[in-house]
């Protein structure tokens, strides 16, 4: 039975291999570094400003002397939509902004 190999079979690490290193811990980040990183994100967001039309629409409506219901009828919109625009819950789409500017003669 010399043709058979009776040495034990090991699966995994071999004795000749060096032990595997543990993964290193992530570096410790201080609170001030985290806050500085958070400020960087807001600066990126500040570059792209979202125009809110609520105050402008309300000023136009009051300058024309309409209440919300009259202004909605004047623009062929619902009263709820005008309320949502003025509260900045939703933003008017492009064709609605154009309609407001065209019918009132005021620029948004």
Secondary structure, DSSP 8 states (H G I E B T S, - for coil): -TTS--S----SS-TTS-------------HHHHHHHHHHHHHHHHHS-----HHHHHHHHHHHT--HHHHHHHTT--HHHHHHHHTTSS---HHHHHHHHHHH----
